Amino acid sequence: MSDSGSVRILGISGSLRRGAFNTSALRAAQELAPQGMTIDLLGIGDIPLYNDDVRAQGFPPAVEALRQRIKAADGLLFATPEYNYSVPGVLKNAIDWASRPPEQPFDGKPIAIMGASGGVLGTARAQYHLRQCFIFLNGHVMNRPEVMIGQAGSKFDADGKLTDQPTREFLAGMLTAFKAWTLRMRG
């Protein structure tokens, strides 16, 4: 946990693709974070498919690292793609692993969700499904502002930098709101 005026956020992308818009959106969030907010990124590509027989033998190292990083963070920032109108399996798998007892780390954790896609809706449906996952887990998802970056191919350059100024401003505003939300949930 951070000192009283600063927050440490863990950013998790639901995409494994090297040039993923959602991972690029998290990098933009790192750049645009307000003073007193740091955002560390965590990849989920090493997490095995969930198998309760494996869990019964102990959490695999990648899962244990995920659980510890979630627990240590003041808040979580998810960037999700949308696959077939929902959350990508790799992201849901990571959440399923992390949420297993004992002491599932999402309980009471401030959460923000955003997403980027080539379509017009910018992952709206996936974001709403992701919110549902955290109801049972008692994660505190910030309701607004929502960041749904549609037509992402025109908003990021070839290097993955978010170049669309209105989107940058909107993302910065969401991060400011998320810092306030995280501090509010803390205290």
Secondary structure, DSSP 8 states (H G I E B T S, - for coil): ---TT-EEEEEEES---TT-HHHHHHHHHHHH--TTEEEEEE--TT-----HHHHHT---HHHHHHHHHHHH-SEEEEE---BTTB--HHHHHHHHHHT-SSS-TTTT-EEEEEEE-SSSSTTHHHHHHHHHHHHHHT-EE--SS-EEE-SGGGTB-TTS-B--HHHHHHHHHHHHHHHHHHHHHH-
